[in-house]
Amino acid sequence: MNKQPLKALALFAVLAGSLTVSTVQAAEVSDVLKAGAVKVQAAKSAQTKVDRIADQTDGLLQEFKQVNKQIESLRVYNSQLERQIDSQKQMMAELKESIENATIIERGISPLMISMLNALEDFIALDVPFKKEQRSEAIAALYVNMDSAKFSAAEKFRQILEVYDIESEYSLSLESYRDLVDINADGSEVEVEMLRVGRVALMYQTKDKSQTGAWNKNTGSWETLGSEYRRAVDQGIRIAKKLSPQDVMQMPITAPETAQ
């Protein structure tokens, strides 16, 4: 009679043990799953960090390449700049040498220019007296410019040559102009019409054409011409003013003095 309850008790104990084992095993599986989930999450987080670091590394790499390009460009630019600086230094040295040479040349050419001006001044003083005041003022202006620092030696020399050219052209030109002349040699000047034929002849004629005269190179004075020259001088004045066509004119040419 007592065996039945003992069997039942034994069966209950077995079942209870089985349930306990199953519960324990279930708990262990749950812990394993949770641990796996944590690891997966940690792996995802680690991968995210790896991806972010990779992106950052790629950005840094691109920036590094860009910086290298800039450095190379700067290296090329600096090399070119150094060559330009060397070239400028050479140019400065050559310019300095040129300035020194120019100073030497200027010191040598200044006496020459003064000599040319003196010769030109003497020439005008001895020449036939046409536009004498205007020509003398041009020489005086050149003397002033010689002492001025505003003009270079080359410019001063050019100005002197320009006046020489003007004086040279006077020898080949025909000109008529009005001037005041002391035709009576009494200190009183009379306005007359002048006619210059190169440097060969210098004549005048009063406004009313009543008096005609010419410069005598030998005596260095004005002398009255005969009436036979009145028409010729008047014609010459008209030709010089381009009022008449060119023609042959009878001019009073002073013969040079015979050497003693």
Helices and strands as residue ranges (DSSP letters): H 3-126, H 132-146, H 153-170, E 174-181, E 190-197, E 201-206, E 212-216, E 221-224, G 227-229, H 230-240
